[in-house]
Amino acid sequence: MYKLDLHTHTVASGHAYSTLLENVQYGREKGMELIGVSDHAPGMPGSTYIFYFQNMKQVPEEIMGVRILKGVEANIISLSGSIDMTDDNLSMLDYTIASLHPPCITSGSRQENTKMLIKVMENPYVNIIGHPDDSRYPLDYEELVKAAKYNDVLLEVNNSSINPNGFRSDTRKNITKMLELCAKADIEIICGSDAHIAFDVGRFDYCDALIREIGFPEKLVINHSVEAFMRKINAS
């Protein structure tokens, strides 16, 4: 059973449609014991200002019996692996997802993109690489998985990406390859809904179907244990 969703967006992201309370209400109905708030960092056009993240101490640690973690989906903004959040600001948060988004960075070559994500994973505040599945950013998945294991960073299986109506390219093929390599290397992955509306919080139907189809080990899906996830980010 999936118990946590760390990749969710509120109206603060600028192109999402629900409040934090609405996200919690619907996530709770789907059995979520922990929900992370990961709005887009300021580098995403239309997103919120940095003081939104600096003020997240105002958000309770628990809402309606659901544990709340305060995070960010940081945007990777250069081939050198820099992101649009300073270490000082990241240190105020519980966790960080770092992702590639076309409005924020133009793709390099396969080698350049892979080196870029490896550099991002070396940032001690980065816990998750969000949706590393888009062929618009070609990657060497063998090198990516090796680096994730070395840096103790989770690679995300993104439910929105695998949705047949999604806008990312060749995601199912790429995620299948990544999962096969993760299983071989015996490293954990995380599923994220990437919800931009409350109804999608805690939604992992496409993730779960693919994981079951290829026989990926359930023990390596960290969403099944809040305790395991907390140990993971506390060790980062």
C-alpha positions as a Markdown table, in Angstrom:
| # | Residue | x | y | z |
|---|---|---|---|---|
| 1 | Met | 0.0 | 0.0 | 0.0 |
| 2 | Tyr | 1.3 | 3.4 | -0.9 |
| 3 | Lys | 1.5 | 5.6 | 2.2 |
| 4 | Leu | 3.3 | 8.8 | 1.0 |
| 5 | Asp | 3.3 | 11.3 | -1.8 |
| 6 | Leu | 6.2 | 13.8 | -1.9 |
| 7 | His | 5.6 | 15.3 | -5.3 |
| 8 | Thr | 2.5 | 17.6 | -5.0 |
| 9 | His | 1.8 | 21.2 | -6.0 |
| 10 | Thr | -0.5 | 23.9 | -4.7 |
| 11 | Val | -1.8 | 27.1 | -6.3 |
| 12 | Ala | 1.5 | 28.6 | -5.2 |
| 13 | Ser | 3.1 | 26.9 | -8.2 |
| 14 | Gly | 1.2 | 29.1 | -10.5 |
| 15 | His | -0.2 | 26.4 | -12.8 |
| 16 | Ala | -1.7 | 24.1 | -10.2 |
| 17 | Tyr | -5.3 | 24.4 | -9.0 |
| 18 | Ser | -5.7 | 23.3 | -5.4 |
| 19 | Thr | -4.8 | 24.5 | -1.9 |
| 20 | Leu | -2.7 | 22.6 | 0.6 |
| 21 | Leu | -5.8 | 21.8 | 2.7 |
| 22 | Glu | -7.6 | 20.4 | -0.4 |
| 23 | Asn | -4.5 | 18.3 | -1.2 |
| 24 | Val | -4.4 | 16.9 | 2.3 |
| 25 | Gln | -8.2 | 16.1 | 2.3 |
| 26 | Tyr | -8.0 | 14.1 | -1.0 |
| 27 | Gly | -4.7 | 12.5 | -0.1 |
| 28 | Arg | -6.0 | 11.4 | 3.2 |
| 29 | Glu | -9.0 | 9.7 | 1.5 |
| 30 | Lys | -6.5 | 7.7 | -0.6 |
| 31 | Gly | -4.6 | 6.5 | 2.5 |
| 32 | Met | -1.7 | 8.9 | 2.5 |
| 33 | Glu | 0.0 | 9.1 | 5.9 |
| 34 | Leu | 2.5 | 11.6 | 4.7 |
| 35 | Ile | 2.2 | 14.3 | 2.1 |
| 36 | Gly | 5.0 | 16.6 | 1.0 |
| 37 | Val | 4.5 | 20.1 | -0.4 |
| 38 | Ser | 6.8 | 20.6 | -3.3 |
| 39 | Asp | 5.8 | 23.7 | -5.2 |
| 40 | His | 8.0 | 24.9 | -8.1 |
| 41 | Ala | 10.9 | 27.0 | -7.1 |
| 42 | Pro | 11.0 | 30.7 | -8.3 |
| 43 | Gly | 12.8 | 29.9 | -11.5 |
| 44 | Met | 9.6 | 28.4 | -13.0 |
| 45 | Pro | 7.7 | 31.1 | -14.9 |
| 46 | Gly | 4.5 | 32.0 | -12.9 |
| 47 | Ser | 5.6 | 30.4 | -9.7 |
| 48 | Thr | 5.9 | 32.0 | -6.3 |
| 49 | Tyr | 8.6 | 34.1 | -4.6 |
| 50 | Ile | 11.4 | 32.8 | -2.5 |
| 51 | Phe | 9.9 | 34.1 | 0.7 |
| 52 | Tyr | 7.1 | 31.5 | 0.3 |
| 53 | Phe | 9.7 | 28.8 | 1.0 |
| 54 | Gln | 11.4 | 30.8 | 3.7 |
| 55 | Asn | 8.1 | 31.1 | 5.5 |
| 56 | Met | 7.1 | 27.4 | 5.4 |
| 57 | Lys | 7.6 | 27.1 | 9.1 |
| 58 | Gln | 4.0 | 28.4 | 9.3 |
| 59 | Val | 2.7 | 25.2 | 7.9 |
| 60 | Pro | 1.8 | 22.7 | 10.6 |
| 61 | Glu | 3.7 | 19.4 | 10.8 |
| 62 | Glu | 0.4 | 17.5 | 10.8 |
| 63 | Ile | -3.0 | 18.4 | 9.2 |
| 64 | Met | -6.1 | 16.2 | 9.7 |
| 65 | Gly | -3.9 | 13.3 | 11.0 |
| 66 | Val | -1.6 | 13.5 | 7.9 |
| 67 | Arg | 2.1 | 14.2 | 8.5 |
| 68 | Ile | 3.3 | 17.2 | 6.3 |
| 69 | Leu | 6.8 | 17.7 | 5.0 |
| 70 | Lys | 7.8 | 21.0 | 3.6 |
| 71 | Gly | 9.8 | 20.8 | 0.4 |
| 72 | Val | 10.4 | 22.3 | -3.1 |
| 73 | Glu | 10.7 | 21.1 | -6.6 |
| 74 | Ala | 13.8 | 23.0 | -7.6 |
| 75 | Asn | 14.5 | 23.7 | -11.3 |
| 76 | Ile | 17.8 | 22.7 | -12.8 |
| 77 | Ile | 19.0 | 25.8 | -14.6 |
| 78 | Ser | 22.4 | 25.0 | -16.1 |
| 79 | Leu | 24.4 | 22.1 | -17.6 |
| 80 | Ser | 26.8 | 22.5 | -14.8 |
| 81 | Gly | 24.1 | 21.3 | -12.4 |
| 82 | Ser | 23.1 | 24.5 | -10.6 |
| 83 | Ile | 19.5 | 24.9 | -9.3 |
| 84 | Asp | 17.4 | 27.9 | -8.6 |
| 85 | Met | 17.5 | 27.6 | -4.8 |
| 86 | Thr | 20.4 | 28.5 | -2.5 |
| 87 | Asp | 21.8 | 26.1 | 0.1 |
| 88 | Asp | 20.7 | 28.5 | 2.8 |
| 89 | Asn | 17.1 | 28.3 | 1.6 |
| 90 | Leu | 17.2 | 24.6 | 1.1 |
| 91 | Ser | 18.4 | 24.1 | 4.6 |
| 92 | Met | 15.1 | 25.5 | 5.9 |
| 93 | Leu | 13.2 | 22.7 | 4.2 |
| 94 | Asp | 12.6 | 19.0 | 4.9 |
| 95 | Tyr | 13.5 | 17.7 | 1.4 |
| 96 | Thr | 14.3 | 18.8 | -2.2 |
| 97 | Ile | 13.2 | 17.4 | -5.5 |
| 98 | Ala | 15.3 | 18.6 | -8.4 |
| 99 | Ser | 13.9 | 18.4 | -12.0 |
| 100 | Leu | 14.4 | 19.3 | -15.6 |
| 101 | His | 11.8 | 21.6 | -17.1 |
| 102 | Pro | 11.9 | 23.1 | -20.6 |
| 103 | Pro | 11.0 | 26.6 | -19.5 |
| 104 | Cys | 14.1 | 26.6 | -17.3 |
| 105 | Ile | 16.8 | 24.8 | -19.3 |
| 106 | Thr | 17.5 | 23.7 | -22.8 |
| 107 | Ser | 18.7 | 20.1 | -23.2 |
| 108 | Gly | 22.3 | 19.3 | -23.9 |
| 109 | Ser | 23.6 | 16.1 | -25.4 |
| 110 | Arg | 23.0 | 12.7 | -23.7 |
| 111 | Gln | 26.4 | 12.9 | -22.1 |
| 112 | Glu | 25.9 | 16.5 | -21.0 |
| 113 | Asn | 22.5 | 15.8 | -19.5 |
| 114 | Thr | 23.8 | 12.8 | -17.6 |
| 115 | Lys | 26.8 | 14.7 | -16.1 |
| 116 | Met | 24.4 | 17.5 | -15.2 |
| 117 | Leu | 22.1 | 15.2 | -13.2 |
| 118 | Ile | 25.1 | 13.6 | -11.5 |
| 119 | Lys | 26.3 | 17.0 | -10.4 |
| 120 | Val | 22.8 | 17.8 | -9.1 |
| 121 | Met | 22.9 | 14.6 | -7.1 |
| 122 | Glu | 26.1 | 15.7 | -5.4 |
| 123 | Asn | 24.2 | 18.5 | -3.8 |
| 124 | Pro | 23.7 | 17.3 | -0.2 |
| 125 | Tyr | 20.2 | 18.9 | 0.0 |
| 126 | Val | 18.9 | 17.1 | -3.1 |
| 127 | Asn | 16.9 | 14.0 | -2.1 |
| 128 | Ile | 15.0 | 13.1 | -5.2 |
| 129 | Ile | 15.5 | 13.5 | -9.0 |
| 130 | Gly | 12.1 | 14.3 | -10.4 |
| 131 | His | 10.8 | 12.6 | -13.5 |
| 132 | Pro | 14.1 | 11.6 | -15.1 |
| 133 | Asp | 12.1 | 10.1 | -18.0 |
| 134 | Asp | 11.7 | 12.6 | -20.7 |
| 135 | Ser | 13.4 | 11.9 | -24.0 |
| 136 | Arg | 13.6 | 15.6 | -24.7 |
| 137 | Tyr | 16.5 | 15.3 | -22.1 |
| 138 | Pro | 18.2 | 12.1 | -23.2 |
| 139 | Leu | 20.1 | 10.3 | -20.4 |
| 140 | Asp | 22.6 | 7.5 | -19.9 |
| 141 | Tyr | 20.5 | 5.5 | -17.4 |
| 142 | Glu | 23.3 | 3.2 | -16.4 |
| 143 | Glu | 25.4 | 6.1 | -15.2 |
| 144 | Leu | 22.4 | 7.8 | -13.6 |
| 145 | Val | 21.5 | 4.7 | -11.5 |
| 146 | Lys | 25.2 | 4.3 | -10.5 |
| 147 | Ala | 25.3 | 7.9 | -9.3 |
| 148 | Ala | 21.9 | 7.7 | -7.5 |
| 149 | Lys | 23.3 | 4.7 | -5.5 |
| 150 | Tyr | 26.6 | 6.4 | -4.8 |
| 151 | Asn | 24.9 | 9.7 | -3.6 |
| 152 | Asp | 22.0 | 8.0 | -1.9 |
| 153 | Val | 19.5 | 9.9 | -4.0 |
| 154 | Leu | 16.0 | 8.6 | -5.0 |
| 155 | Leu | 15.0 | 8.4 | -8.6 |
| 156 | Glu | 11.4 | 9.1 | -9.2 |
| 157 | Val | 8.8 | 7.1 | -11.1 |
| 158 | Asn | 6.4 | 9.9 | -12.0 |
| 159 | Asn | 2.7 | 9.0 | -12.4 |
| 160 | Ser | 2.0 | 12.0 | -14.5 |
| 161 | Ser | 4.8 | 11.1 | -16.9 |
| 162 | Ile | 3.4 | 7.6 | -17.5 |
| 163 | Asn | -0.1 | 8.9 | -18.0 |
| 164 | Pro | -0.9 | 8.2 | -21.7 |
| 165 | Asn | -2.2 | 11.8 | -21.9 |
| 166 | Gly | 1.1 | 13.2 | -20.5 |
| 167 | Phe | 3.3 | 15.6 | -22.4 |
| 168 | Arg | 6.7 | 14.1 | -21.8 |
| 169 | Ser | 8.3 | 12.0 | -24.5 |
| 170 | Asp | 9.0 | 8.2 | -24.4 |
| 171 | Thr | 8.5 | 8.1 | -20.7 |
| 172 | Arg | 7.3 | 4.5 | -20.3 |
| 173 | Lys | 10.3 | 3.1 | -22.2 |
| 174 | Asn | 12.7 | 5.2 | -20.3 |
| 175 | Ile | 11.2 | 4.4 | -16.9 |
| 176 | Thr | 11.2 | 0.7 | -17.7 |
| 177 | Lys | 14.9 | 0.8 | -18.4 |
| 178 | Met | 15.6 | 2.8 | -15.3 |
| 179 | Leu | 13.6 | 0.4 | -13.1 |
| 180 | Glu | 15.3 | -2.6 | -14.5 |
| 181 | Leu | 18.7 | -1.1 | -13.7 |
| 182 | Cys | 17.5 | -0.1 | -10.2 |
| 183 | Ala | 16.3 | -3.6 | -9.5 |
| 184 | Lys | 19.7 | -5.0 | -10.7 |
| 185 | Ala | 21.5 | -2.5 | -8.5 |
| 186 | Asp | 19.1 | -3.1 | -5.5 |
| 187 | Ile | 18.4 | 0.5 | -5.0 |
| 188 | Glu | 15.1 | 2.1 | -3.9 |
| 189 | Ile | 12.9 | 4.3 | -6.0 |
| 190 | Ile | 10.1 | 6.7 | -5.1 |
| 191 | Cys | 6.8 | 7.1 | -6.9 |
| 192 | Gly | 5.4 | 10.6 | -7.2 |
| 193 | Ser | 2.0 | 11.7 | -8.3 |
| 194 | Asp | 3.2 | 15.1 | -9.5 |
| 195 | Ala | -0.3 | 16.3 | -8.6 |
| 196 | His | -1.3 | 19.7 | -9.9 |
| 197 | Ile | -4.9 | 19.3 | -8.6 |
| 198 | Ala | -6.1 | 17.7 | -5.4 |
| 199 | Phe | -7.8 | 14.8 | -7.1 |
| 200 | Asp | -4.4 | 13.4 | -8.2 |
| 201 | Val | -2.7 | 13.5 | -4.8 |
| 202 | Gly | -1.8 | 9.9 | -3.8 |
| 203 | Arg | -2.6 | 8.7 | -7.3 |
| 204 | Phe | -0.1 | 6.0 | -8.4 |
| 205 | Asp | -2.1 | 3.9 | -10.8 |
| 206 | Tyr | 0.2 | 4.2 | -13.8 |
| 207 | Cys | 3.3 | 3.7 | -11.6 |
| 208 | Asp | 1.9 | 0.7 | -9.9 |
| 209 | Ala | 0.8 | -0.9 | -13.1 |
| 210 | Leu | 4.2 | -0.6 | -14.7 |
| 211 | Ile | 6.0 | -1.8 | -11.5 |
| 212 | Arg | 3.8 | -4.9 | -11.4 |
| 213 | Glu | 4.1 | -5.5 | -15.1 |
| 214 | Ile | 7.9 | -5.7 | -15.0 |
| 215 | Gly | 8.1 | -7.4 | -11.6 |
| 216 | Phe | 10.0 | -4.6 | -9.9 |
| 217 | Pro | 10.6 | -5.6 | -6.2 |
| 218 | Glu | 8.0 | -4.1 | -3.9 |
| 219 | Lys | 10.7 | -3.8 | -1.2 |
| 220 | Leu | 12.5 | -1.2 | -3.3 |
| 221 | Val | 9.4 | 1.1 | -3.6 |
| 222 | Ile | 10.0 | 3.5 | -0.7 |
| 223 | Asn | 6.4 | 4.8 | -0.7 |
| 224 | His | 5.3 | 1.7 | 1.3 |
| 225 | Ser | 7.0 | 3.0 | 4.4 |
| 226 | Val | 7.0 | 6.4 | 6.0 |
| 227 | Glu | 9.7 | 5.3 | 8.4 |
| 228 | Ala | 11.9 | 4.2 | 5.5 |
| 229 | Phe | 11.6 | 7.5 | 3.7 |
| 230 | Met | 12.3 | 9.5 | 6.8 |
| 231 | Arg | 15.4 | 7.4 | 7.5 |
| 232 | Lys | 16.5 | 8.1 | 3.9 |
| 233 | Ile | 16.2 | 11.8 | 4.0 |
| 234 | Asn | 17.7 | 12.1 | 7.5 |
| 235 | Ala | 20.7 | 10.2 | 6.2 |
| 236 | Ser | 21.2 | 12.6 | 3.3 |
